[in-house]
Amino acid sequence: MRLALAQLNYRIGAFDSNLARMRAAVERAAAARADLVVFSEMAATGYPPRDLLHHARFVDLNLDLVHRLAALSTADLGILVGYVDRNPSVEGRPLLNAAALCHDGRIAGRYVKVLLPTYDVFDEDRYFEPGGAATPVAFKGTKLGVTICEDVWNDRDFWPVRRYHRDPVCELAEAGADLLINISASPFTLTKPELRRRMITQEAAKHGRYFFYLNQVGANDELVFDGHSIGVDPAGREVLRARDFAEDFIVVDVPLTSGDPAVLRDVSTSDEESAYRALVLGLGDYARKCGFTDAVFGLSGGIDSALTACVAAEALGADHVLGVALPSRYSTPHSLTDAETLARTLGIQYRVIPIDAIVQSHLDALAPSFAGRPEDVTEENLQARTRGAVLMALANKFGSLPLSTGNKSELAVGYCTIYGDMCGGFAVLNDVPKLLVYRLAHWINRTRTIIPPSVLTKPPSAELRAGQVDTDTLPPYDVLDPILDAYVGRDLDADAIVALGVDRVVVHDVVRRINRAEFKRRQAAPGIKISTTAFGVGRRYPIAADYRALEAGRDS
């Protein structure tokens, strides 16, 4: 059998353009004399459609797309596509996450997803009824063992603790499937591509069958899909690897003869490269799919805005990016120099708008109300909020996407000003801890100097008062980030983190800050998820909760 794997970038709800992309792939598959062209999970709707699934019209349009796609199939060329079907039963949830096998102008078979994830960013049990028996689908004399995304993530020989009681892949193999195919919409995280590769390799070798895994590519809202589709032969040898973070189309014969070479595209070779490419794809798709061509952000001369500038220039094109320096009386000359140097190196637009007079007008207006009270963080925040107001005005006037530049470490502990530096339509670095920000900056500079060296070496500072540095308020980032990973990333309590050898007072202070900052994070701009535990829709913590038991520790 000759398979064509179409790794495509879909937009949620863009039925006509999604169909056009699939039609073009069908034509390529026909020209290559393929037997079957494969599309990813819920390709008909784009993934994840979330509560759009509550609209009958949305579901109808997706079904119409599948029938129009089926009409393109022939006696020679079949089409396998993910879509949303209606549950024919009067009981259970109203919809099914399904795959249609189209052949000879009609829908000839169907598979319904069995394992429905309800963790992290997934909430499929909200909409879908799980499938029943996992049964192979007959096609051209071959029994296809089709599964959908999560169905492959429950092999008892791979996972020490399983989330589900069933293993659809095993069921299909035992039912006589000749060829295993998984269609996915699996969001990227830094550790996932290698994990998927090992998982699919083990499944193929365990069941002694070819296993092809097709993933979606592109970004929808905060989720980035990295593609990186793979195929493995019965001996566990990787015979196909698609590009990561880009569309791809690969045709392969199954079984491969001894003379057929493996088709292995180049993919990212480090965590830094993967993270950077995810950020570029995430920002670029978010802007384009929301109708933006240009972006504006504060270019302070610091490390976070420097990384944001590099991502934005590559994602949108340098001509479509405006970096704005917004100096106050506390801004240092080297910050302005570094900002201008970076802007010139990247070729982005650059503008300087001093804010000191604007801030002073606020202080003068508030002076009678503040009389008798000492200066504190209120005055510092006025500067940040003035910068936010100026950037939002520029975005509003020119129709640009305003970017906030804060990183995950700051967002975690609330070291950011709500309605100030948190202003923006998209937060490029909201899932990038400070230490990773530096690693990415060094990776960008690996072959030539793009980010000025002084940006990499000077102490981080918000420059909201004279001589201010981040460590005036926070632990050093090489202390803070591991605590953040332990508490947010691994759900360890304060005592468990202290047991790792971290100072108890520091741990309790950081944990308290993380909990208290939940109200800020709830109002933050959406951003790009690259970790397994990003802030946002996948982390659901209450705001008005009593966190003291988690913060205190058992012996306090």
KEVO-938755 format. One line per 4 residues: number of its first residue (from 1); their letters; for each residue x, y, z of C-alpha. Coordinates in nm, 4 decimals, always signed. Layout:
NUM) A) X/Y/Z; ...;
***
This chain:
1) MRLA) +0.0000/+0.0000/+0.0000; +0.1238/+0.3480/-0.0835; +0.0449/+0.5996/+0.1916; +0.0478/+0.9774/+0.1622;
5) LAQL) +0.0726/+1.1619/+0.4931; -0.0498/+1.5227/+0.4756; +0.0820/+1.7192/+0.7740; -0.1142/+2.0438/+0.7438;
9) NYRI) -0.1879/+2.3662/+0.9310; -0.5614/+2.4194/+0.9864; -0.7552/+2.7163/+1.1177; -1.0443/+2.6420/+1.3507;
13) GAFD) -1.3754/+2.6934/+1.1745; -1.2183/+2.7892/+0.8382; -1.4035/+2.5143/+0.6539; -1.3503/+2.6419/+0.3002;
17) SNLA) -0.9773/+2.7066/+0.3373; -0.9253/+2.3840/+0.5313; -1.0978/+2.1910/+0.2533; -0.8881/+2.3693/-0.0074;
21) RMRA) -0.5690/+2.2582/+0.1690; -0.6947/+1.9029/+0.1858; -0.8078/+1.9055/-0.1772; -0.4583/+2.0127/-0.2852;
25) AVER) -0.3106/+1.7253/-0.0819; -0.5560/+1.4797/-0.2385; -0.4447/+1.5953/-0.5834; -0.0794/+1.5455/-0.4854;
29) AAAA) -0.1588/+1.2001/-0.3519; -0.3407/+1.1068/-0.6726; -0.0470/+1.2290/-0.8804; +0.1840/+1.0123/-0.6683;
33) RADL) -0.0493/+0.7124/-0.7245; -0.1060/+0.6754/-0.3518; -0.3671/+0.4323/-0.2228; -0.4557/+0.6331/+0.0876;
37) VVFS) -0.4021/+0.9952/+0.1900; -0.4182/+1.0621/+0.5639; -0.5204/+1.3809/+0.7459; -0.4976/+1.4571/+1.1172;
41) EMAA) -0.7433/+1.4470/+1.4068; -1.0425/+1.6809/+1.3638; -0.8879/+1.8233/+1.0482; -1.2397/+1.9121/+0.9353;
45) TGYP) -1.2895/+2.1605/+1.2195; -0.9377/+2.2527/+1.3250; -0.8284/+2.1597/+1.6762; -0.9359/+2.2379/+1.9449;
49) PRDL) -1.2780/+2.3859/+1.8538; -1.3872/+2.3855/+2.2188; -1.7363/+2.5276/+2.2762; -1.7904/+2.5979/+1.9077;
53) LHHA) -1.9014/+2.2357/+1.9194; -2.2156/+2.3489/+2.1026; -2.3327/+2.5170/+1.7812; -2.5266/+2.2847/+1.5523;
57) RFVD) -2.4310/+2.4948/+1.2500; -2.0611/+2.4414/+1.3235; -2.1054/+2.0649/+1.3404; -2.3136/+2.0696/+1.0205;
61) LNLD) -2.0430/+2.2563/+0.8297; -1.7830/+2.0068/+0.9447; -2.0007/+1.7173/+0.8261; -2.0551/+1.8875/+0.4931;
65) LVHR) -1.6765/+1.9235/+0.4534; -1.6291/+1.5503/+0.5097; -1.8910/+1.4620/+0.2471; -1.7323/+1.7012/-0.0009;
69) LAAL) -1.3941/+1.5461/+0.0737; -1.5376/+1.1968/+0.0345; -1.6571/+1.2947/-0.3139; -1.2903/+1.3438/-0.4071;
73) STAD) -1.2045/+0.9846/-0.3217; -1.1927/+0.7305/-0.6021; -1.1693/+0.3556/-0.6458; -0.7912/+0.4008/-0.6490;
77) LGIL) -0.7455/+0.6661/-0.3799; -0.8949/+0.6558/-0.0309; -0.8996/+0.9388/+0.2214; -0.8706/+0.9092/+0.6009;
81) VGYV) -0.9742/+1.2256/+0.7850; -1.0562/+1.3310/+1.1396; -1.3886/+1.5052/+1.1993; -1.6756/+1.5504/+1.4456;
85) DRNP) -1.9743/+1.3174/+1.4073; -2.3066/+1.3136/+1.5865; -2.3812/+1.0432/+1.8385; -2.6747/+0.8387/+1.6981;
89) SVEG) -2.7721/+0.7288/+2.0484; -3.0205/+0.9289/+2.2527; -2.7997/+0.8679/+2.5567; -2.4539/+0.9977/+2.6335;
93) RPLL) -2.2796/+1.3037/+2.5018; -2.4068/+1.4373/+2.1705; -2.0883/+1.4171/+1.9623; -1.8133/+1.1771/+1.8593;
97) NAAA) -1.4467/+1.2456/+1.7856; -1.4204/+1.0310/+1.4742; -1.2172/+0.9352/+1.1689; -1.3867/+0.8727/+0.8343;
101) LCHD) -1.2445/+0.6402/+0.5726; -1.3610/+0.7729/+0.2362; -1.3387/+0.5464/-0.0677; -1.4879/+0.5508/-0.4152;
105) GRIA) -1.6821/+0.8712/-0.3550; -1.8422/+0.7839/-0.0218; -1.7735/+0.7335/+0.3486; -1.6912/+0.3631/+0.3616;
109) GRYV) -1.5932/+0.3250/+0.7262; -1.5640/+0.5057/+1.0581; -1.3623/+0.4822/+1.3777; -1.4589/+0.6632/+1.6999;
113) KVLL) -1.1976/+0.7785/+1.9498; -1.2017/+0.5600/+2.2596; -0.9815/+0.7443/+2.5104; -1.0936/+1.1006/+2.5795;
117) PTYD) -0.8400/+1.3176/+2.7645; -0.9677/+1.5441/+3.0418; -0.6430/+1.6815/+3.1832; -0.4229/+1.9848/+3.1239;
121) VFDE) -0.5628/+2.1717/+2.8194; -0.7890/+1.8825/+2.7174; -1.1586/+1.8625/+2.7999; -1.2935/+1.6162/+2.5435;
125) DRYF) -1.5295/+1.4439/+2.7843; -1.7193/+1.7744/+2.7869; -1.8331/+1.7128/+2.4287; -1.7719/+1.3566/+2.3142;
129) EPGG) -1.9030/+1.0086/+2.3835; -1.6175/+0.7540/+2.3789; -1.6084/+0.4855/+2.1128; -1.6997/+0.1264/+2.1836;
133) AATP) -1.5127/-0.1682/+2.0345; -1.1872/-0.0826/+1.8580; -1.2388/-0.2592/+1.5256; -1.0132/-0.2544/+1.2166;
137) VAFK) -1.1457/-0.0788/+0.9066; -1.1257/-0.2754/+0.5812; -0.9624/-0.0990/+0.2853; -0.8351/-0.2538/-0.0373;
141) GTKL) -0.7846/-0.5915/+0.1218; -0.6003/-0.4468/+0.4203; -0.7307/-0.4193/+0.7734; -0.6418/-0.0702/+0.8960;
145) GVTI) -0.5959/-0.0276/+1.2691; -0.6956/+0.3374/+1.2970; -0.6695/+0.5221/+1.6280; -0.7040/+0.8882/+1.7247;
149) CEDV) -0.4416/+1.0712/+1.9312; -0.4938/+0.9718/+2.2982; -0.5803/+0.6146/+2.1969; -0.2092/+0.5417/+2.1564;
153) WNDR) -0.1078/+0.6840/+2.4960; -0.1979/+0.3889/+2.7176; +0.0356/+0.0954/+2.6457; +0.0801/-0.0958/+2.9713;
157) DFWP) +0.4357/-0.1897/+2.8666; +0.5324/+0.1755/+2.8155; +0.3572/+0.3603/+3.0986; +0.4294/+0.2606/+3.4605;
161) VRRY) +0.0925/+0.4052/+3.5638; -0.1907/+0.4099/+3.3124; -0.4672/+0.6684/+3.2969; -0.7221/+0.4388/+3.1313;
165) HRDP) -0.8359/+0.0779/+3.1571; -0.8308/+0.0095/+2.7827; -0.5601/-0.0050/+2.5166; -0.7206/+0.0486/+2.1728;
169) VCEL) -0.3972/-0.0202/+1.9840; -0.3640/-0.3591/+2.1516; -0.7296/-0.4327/+2.0829; -0.6857/-0.3522/+1.7136;
173) AEAG) -0.3743/-0.5656/+1.6854; -0.5516/-0.8579/+1.8512; -0.8448/-0.8066/+1.6111; -0.6113/-0.8632/+1.3164;
177) ADLL) -0.5175/-0.5126/+1.2034; -0.2474/-0.5305/+0.9353; -0.1352/-0.1681/+0.9527; -0.1554/+0.0753/+1.2450;
181) INIS) -0.2303/+0.4446/+1.1848; -0.2782/+0.7127/+1.4483; -0.4123/+1.0558/+1.3516; -0.3356/+1.3209/+1.6112;
185) ASPF) -0.3614/+1.6816/+1.7172; -0.0932/+1.6575/+1.9849; +0.0239/+1.9937/+2.1270; +0.3952/+2.0552/+2.1571;
189) TLTK) +0.5880/+2.0599/+2.4814; +0.9639/+2.0500/+2.5150; +0.9767/+1.6846/+2.6152; +0.7056/+1.5444/+2.3913;
193) PELR) +0.8613/+1.4794/+2.0455; +1.1165/+1.2335/+2.1791; +0.8554/+1.0735/+2.4055; +0.6206/+1.0193/+2.1110;
197) RRMI) +0.8996/+0.8720/+1.9027; +0.9875/+0.6173/+2.1728; +0.6212/+0.5363/+2.2301; +0.5378/+0.4709/+1.8637;
201) TQEA) +0.8612/+0.2771/+1.8131; +0.7768/+0.0459/+2.1020; +0.4190/-0.0035/+1.9794; +0.5368/-0.0982/+1.6288;
205) AKHG) +0.7924/-0.3471/+1.7577; +0.5574/-0.4873/+2.0227; +0.2817/-0.5659/+1.7727; +0.5124/-0.6471/+1.4804;
209) RYFF) +0.3374/-0.4049/+1.2450; +0.4081/-0.0844/+1.0604; +0.2863/+0.2096/+1.2644; +0.2316/+0.5553/+1.1126;
213) YLNQ) +0.1640/+0.8541/+1.3357; +0.0344/+1.1736/+1.1706; +0.0260/+1.4914/+1.3758; -0.1230/+1.8332/+1.3060;
217) VGAN) +0.1109/+2.1288/+1.2608; +0.0531/+2.4980/+1.3308; -0.0794/+2.6975/+1.6238; -0.4293/+2.7715/+1.7465;
221) DELV) -0.4530/+3.0176/+2.0360; -0.2028/+2.9073/+2.3017; -0.1373/+2.5605/+2.1583; +0.1415/+2.4862/+1.9120;
225) FDGH) +0.1314/+2.1626/+1.7126; +0.4781/+2.0617/+1.6030; +0.3977/+1.8083/+1.3322; +0.6979/+1.5750/+1.3541;
229) SIGV) +0.4919/+1.2856/+1.2160; +0.6708/+0.9518/+1.2121; +0.6526/+0.6009/+1.0696; +0.8118/+0.2910/+1.2204;
233) DPAG) +0.8552/-0.0563/+1.0719; +0.7782/-0.3862/+1.2553; +1.1383/-0.4092/+1.3733; +1.1187/-0.0684/+1.5433;
237) REVL) +1.3183/+0.1150/+1.2745; +1.2120/+0.4706/+1.1984; +1.1311/+0.4819/+0.8262; +0.9548/+0.8171/+0.8048;
241) RARD) +0.9968/+1.1475/+0.9839; +0.8218/+1.4659/+0.8773; +0.9431/+1.8178/+0.9444; +0.8712/+1.9841/+1.2758;
245) FAED) +0.6963/+2.3226/+1.2966; +0.6240/+2.3208/+0.9229; +0.3793/+2.1616/+0.6826; +0.4954/+1.8483/+0.5046;
249) FIVV) +0.3727/+1.5851/+0.2623; +0.5372/+1.2437/+0.2445; +0.4564/+0.9400/+0.0336; +0.5793/+0.5985/+0.1485;
253) DVPL) +0.5253/+0.2397/+0.0355; +0.4232/-0.0225/+0.2910; +0.5949/-0.2564/+0.3283; +0.9234/-0.0971/+0.2303;
257) TSGD) +1.1446/-0.3123/+0.0146; +1.5085/-0.3604/+0.1064; +1.6109/-0.0937/-0.1428; +1.3701/+0.1742/-0.0257;
261) PAVL) +1.5448/+0.4425/+0.1820; +1.3881/+0.5872/+0.4951; +1.2385/+0.9343/+0.4467; +1.3772/+1.1318/+0.7390;
265) RDVS) +1.3404/+1.5099/+0.7309; +1.5663/+1.7298/+0.9412; +1.4106/+1.8369/+1.2717; +1.5211/+2.0458/+1.5681;
269) TSDE) +1.8288/+1.9141/+1.7430; +1.8051/+2.0878/+2.0824; +1.5493/+2.2066/+2.3343; +1.6502/+2.5643/+2.2596;
273) ESAY) +1.5874/+2.5235/+1.8873; +1.2528/+2.3501/+1.9480; +1.1397/+2.6154/+2.1949; +1.2402/+2.9011/+1.9664;
277) RALV) +1.0684/+2.7515/+1.6619; +0.7552/+2.6888/+1.8707; +0.7510/+3.0534/+1.9794; +0.7944/+3.1739/+1.6218;
281) LGLG) +0.5194/+2.9481/+1.4898; +0.2914/+3.0294/+1.7840; +0.3183/+3.4056/+1.7421; +0.3030/+3.3968/+1.3628;
285) DYAR) -0.0090/+3.1821/+1.3483; -0.1834/+3.3718/+1.6275; -0.1275/+3.7020/+1.4499; -0.2269/+3.5803/+1.1034;
289) KCGF) -0.5284/+3.3799/+1.2170; -0.6528/+3.6804/+1.4180; -0.6047/+3.9140/+1.1223; -0.2896/+4.1010/+1.2317;
293) TDAV) +0.0065/+4.1751/+1.0076; +0.2028/+4.3975/+1.2463; +0.3087/+4.3941/+1.6097; +0.4225/+4.6555/+1.8601;
297) FGLS) +0.5948/+4.6096/+2.1962; +0.8163/+4.7861/+2.4474; +1.1850/+4.7416/+2.3622; +1.3534/+4.8182/+2.6928;
301) GGID) +1.7087/+4.7022/+2.6354; +1.6503/+4.4037/+2.8653; +1.6743/+4.0341/+2.7900; +1.2995/+3.9606/+2.7739;
305) SALT) +1.2145/+4.2296/+2.5214; +1.5245/+4.1349/+2.3204; +1.4056/+3.7744/+2.2872; +1.0539/+3.8951/+2.2042;
309) ACVA) +1.1988/+4.1165/+1.9305; +1.3866/+3.8254/+1.7742; +1.0780/+3.6016/+1.7779; +0.8531/+3.8736/+1.6369;
313) AEAL) +1.0948/+3.9667/+1.3577; +1.1149/+3.6069/+1.2398; +0.7446/+3.5336/+1.2867; +0.6047/+3.8448/+1.1166;
317) GADH) +0.8936/+3.9908/+0.9183; +1.1136/+4.2728/+1.0422; +0.9204/+4.5381/+0.8459; +0.6058/+4.4479/+1.0400;
321) VLGV) +0.7523/+4.4872/+1.3894; +0.7805/+4.8093/+1.5910; +0.9923/+4.8215/+1.9047; +0.9297/+5.1246/+2.1238;
325) ALPS) +1.1693/+5.2536/+2.3857; +0.9817/+5.4298/+2.6659; +1.2498/+5.5847/+2.8881; +1.1789/+5.7420/+3.2237;
329) RYST) +1.4112/+5.9241/+3.4639; +1.5333/+5.5860/+3.5889; +1.6216/+5.4387/+3.2493; +1.9931/+5.3915/+3.2007;
333) PHSL) +2.1735/+5.5159/+2.8878; +2.3018/+5.1662/+2.8082; +1.9450/+5.0327/+2.7969; +1.8537/+5.2773/+2.5202;
337) TDAE) +2.1767/+5.1989/+2.3371; +2.1156/+4.8244/+2.3595; +1.7571/+4.8615/+2.2401; +1.8588/+5.0691/+1.9381;
341) TLAR) +2.1475/+4.8363/+1.8518; +1.9210/+4.5320/+1.8561; +1.6555/+4.7067/+1.6461; +1.9137/+4.7977/+1.3823;
345) TLGI) +2.0577/+4.4463/+1.3777; +1.7145/+4.2888/+1.3319; +1.5978/+4.5564/+1.0895; +1.2777/+4.6230/+1.2828;
349) QYRV) +1.1180/+4.9649/+1.3200; +1.2302/+5.1564/+1.6275; +1.0886/+5.4586/+1.8061; +1.1696/+5.6427/+2.1283;
353) IPID) +0.8812/+5.7963/+2.3264; +0.9934/+5.9431/+2.6615; +0.7323/+5.8973/+2.9325; +0.8750/+6.1066/+3.2159;
357) AIVQ) +0.6490/+6.4065/+3.1524; +0.3422/+6.1831/+3.1272; +0.4298/+6.0095/+3.4541; +0.4902/+6.3439/+3.6239;
361) SHLD) +0.1469/+6.4668/+3.5134; -0.0070/+6.1640/+3.6828; +0.1958/+6.2271/+3.9984; +0.0938/+6.5929/+4.0018;
365) ALAP) -0.2729/+6.5034/+3.9584; -0.2548/+6.2450/+4.2367; -0.0430/+6.4503/+4.4760; -0.3354/+6.5892/+4.6783;
369) SFAG) -0.4773/+6.2392/+4.7228; -0.1370/+6.0930/+4.8139; -0.0465/+6.3720/+5.0566; +0.1138/+6.2434/+5.3771;
373) RPED) +0.1930/+5.9005/+5.2357; +0.5466/+5.7892/+5.1432; +0.6414/+5.6820/+4.7927; +0.6172/+5.3082/+4.7365;
377) VTEE) +0.5455/+5.0602/+4.4593; +0.2481/+5.2735/+4.3536; +0.4755/+5.5290/+4.1903; +0.6797/+5.2544/+4.0253;
381) NLQA) +0.3655/+5.0978/+3.8832; +0.2537/+5.4339/+3.7421; +0.5542/+5.4178/+3.5094; +0.4702/+5.0675/+3.3949;
385) RTRG) +0.1057/+5.1610/+3.3413; +0.2052/+5.4689/+3.1446; +0.4152/+5.2510/+2.9162; +0.1217/+5.0167/+2.8771;
389) AVLM) -0.1121/+5.3027/+2.7856; +0.1286/+5.4370/+2.5215; +0.1812/+5.0961/+2.3630; -0.1916/+5.0251/+2.3571;
393) ALAN) -0.2507/+5.3635/+2.1921; -0.0003/+5.2811/+1.9179; -0.1572/+4.9385/+1.8695; -0.5027/+5.0937/+1.8531;
397) KFGS) -0.4058/+5.3669/+1.6066; -0.2173/+5.1430/+1.3631; -0.4097/+4.8173/+1.4043; -0.1093/+4.6289/+1.5407;
401) LPLS) -0.0983/+4.3351/+1.7776; +0.0429/+4.4583/+2.1114; +0.2869/+4.2116/+2.2646; +0.3681/+4.1841/+2.6329;
405) TGNK) +0.7234/+4.0754/+2.7028; +0.7164/+3.9315/+3.0577; +0.8481/+3.5824/+3.1247; +0.7028/+3.2884/+3.3176;
409) SELA) +0.9157/+3.3452/+3.6283; +0.7818/+3.6985/+3.6702; +0.4254/+3.5942/+3.5969; +0.4515/+3.3115/+3.8483;
413) VGYC) +0.5366/+3.5330/+4.1437; +0.3445/+3.8422/+4.0339; +0.6584/+4.0444/+3.9594; +0.4682/+4.2341/+3.6917;
417) TIYG) +0.2286/+4.5258/+3.6825; -0.1310/+4.4520/+3.5993; -0.2531/+4.7030/+3.3366; +0.1141/+4.7967/+3.2928;
421) DMCG) +0.3803/+4.5671/+3.1485; +0.1108/+4.2963/+3.1406; -0.0807/+4.4989/+2.8800; -0.0950/+4.3267/+2.5462;
425) GFAV) -0.2906/+4.1065/+2.3125; -0.0385/+3.8224/+2.3226; +0.2305/+3.7212/+2.5708; +0.5138/+3.5625/+2.3751;
429) LNDV) +0.7199/+3.4468/+2.6759; +0.4524/+3.3661/+2.9326; +0.5628/+2.9998/+2.9431; +0.9371/+3.0698/+2.9198;
433) PKLL) +1.1142/+3.0820/+3.2594; +1.3930/+3.3358/+3.3005; +1.6759/+3.0830/+3.2820; +1.5362/+2.9507/+2.9541;
437) VYRL) +1.5121/+3.3085/+2.8271; +1.8901/+3.3346/+2.8686; +1.9480/+2.9953/+2.7067; +1.7398/+3.0996/+2.4070;
441) AHWI) +1.9254/+3.4302/+2.3801; +2.2607/+3.2500/+2.3741; +2.1206/+3.0079/+2.1136; +2.0175/+3.3012/+1.8940;
445) NRTR) +2.3723/+3.4354/+1.9222; +2.5307/+3.0958/+1.8467; +2.6715/+3.1931/+1.5053; +2.6761/+3.5738/+1.5154;
449) TIIP) +2.5976/+3.8512/+1.7604; +2.2336/+3.9552/+1.7302; +2.1422/+4.0350/+2.0899; +2.4072/+4.2759/+2.2295;
453) PSVL) +2.6409/+4.0988/+2.4767; +2.5697/+4.3583/+2.7441; +2.2023/+4.2518/+2.7438; +2.3155/+3.9005/+2.8398;
457) TKPP) +2.5453/+4.0109/+3.1193; +2.3822/+4.3046/+3.2976; +2.1643/+4.2313/+3.6037; +1.7931/+4.2123/+3.5135;
461) SAEL) +1.6040/+4.5254/+3.6168; +1.2619/+4.6798/+3.5682; +1.4302/+5.0263/+3.5966; +1.1380/+5.1729/+3.7904;
465) RAGQ) +1.3559/+5.3300/+4.0573; +1.7202/+5.4307/+4.0874; +1.9612/+5.1360/+4.0917; +1.6824/+4.8788/+4.0923;
469) VDTD) +1.7604/+4.5141/+4.0114; +1.5278/+4.2133/+4.0208; +1.7149/+4.0543/+4.3121; +1.6092/+4.3456/+4.5333;
473) TLPP) +1.2695/+4.1757/+4.5387; +1.3205/+3.8193/+4.4160; +1.5626/+3.5362/+4.4832; +1.8230/+3.4869/+4.2081;
477) YDVL) +1.6611/+3.3182/+3.9085; +1.8782/+3.0088/+3.9487; +1.7029/+2.9672/+4.2855; +1.3574/+3.0873/+4.1823;
481) DPIL) +1.3132/+2.8819/+3.8645; +1.3754/+2.5408/+4.0276; +1.1195/+2.6269/+4.2987; +0.8752/+2.7292/+4.0271;
485) DAYV) +0.9335/+2.4007/+3.8456; +0.8848/+2.2012/+4.1653; +0.5670/+2.3759/+4.2831; +0.3952/+2.4482/+3.9514;
489) GRDL) +0.5550/+2.1864/+3.7301; +0.5598/+1.8890/+3.9667; +0.2968/+1.9837/+4.2255; +0.5376/+1.9432/+4.5185;
493) DADA) +0.4353/+2.1100/+4.8435; +0.6596/+2.3452/+5.0397; +0.8024/+2.0739/+5.2662; +0.8918/+1.8537/+4.9701;
497) IVAL) +1.0744/+2.1426/+4.8049; +1.2628/+2.2229/+5.1252; +1.3639/+1.8557/+5.1399; +1.5390/+1.9059/+4.8068;
501) GVDR) +1.7819/+2.1341/+4.9871; +1.6224/+2.4746/+4.9291; +1.6072/+2.7325/+5.2085; +1.2743/+2.7073/+5.3910;
505) VVVH) +1.2161/+3.0818/+5.4199; +1.2791/+3.1283/+5.0465; +1.0516/+2.8389/+4.9536; +0.7619/+2.9628/+5.1647;
509) DVVR) +0.7994/+3.3163/+5.0300; +0.8026/+3.2002/+4.6664; +0.5082/+2.9637/+4.7152; +0.3105/+3.2421/+4.8827;
513) RINR) +0.3878/+3.4768/+4.5932; +0.2777/+3.2178/+4.3358; -0.0544/+3.1651/+4.5110; -0.1211/+3.5347/+4.5644;
517) AEFK) -0.0544/+3.6162/+4.1988; -0.3340/+3.3971/+4.0632; -0.5634/+3.6983/+4.0197; -0.3017/+3.8663/+3.7981;
521) RRQA) -0.2477/+3.5587/+3.5837; -0.6222/+3.5275/+3.5284; -0.6080/+3.8687/+3.3578; -0.2899/+3.8097/+3.1594;
525) APGI) -0.2818/+3.7954/+2.7806; -0.2823/+3.4499/+2.6215; +0.0560/+3.3134/+2.5265; +0.2368/+3.0136/+2.3845;
529) KIST) +0.2439/+2.6858/+2.5755; +0.5781/+2.5053/+2.5534; +0.5879/+2.3268/+2.8908; +0.3740/+2.0530/+3.0403;
533) TAFG) +0.2420/+2.2953/+3.3040; +0.1823/+2.6354/+3.1490; -0.0247/+2.9043/+3.3147; -0.3551/+2.9427/+3.1358;
537) VGRR) -0.6426/+2.7127/+3.0438; -0.4570/+2.3997/+3.1515; -0.3895/+2.5168/+3.5093; -0.7157/+2.5697/+3.6936;
541) YPIA) -0.6591/+2.7175/+4.0375; -0.9073/+2.9308/+4.2317; -0.8351/+3.2936/+4.3128; -1.0304/+3.3324/+4.6367;
545) ADYR) -0.8859/+3.0260/+4.8091; -0.7062/+2.9893/+5.1421; -0.3596/+2.8705/+5.0405; -0.2018/+2.8995/+5.3858;
549) ALEA) -0.1978/+2.5246/+5.4484; +0.0070/+2.4741/+5.1309; +0.2377/+2.7624/+5.2150; +0.3122/+2.6981/+5.5814;
553) GRDS) +0.4673/+2.3516/+5.5900; +0.4004/+2.0855/+5.8506; +0.6465/+2.2086/+6.1130; +0.5721/+2.5798/+6.0920;
***
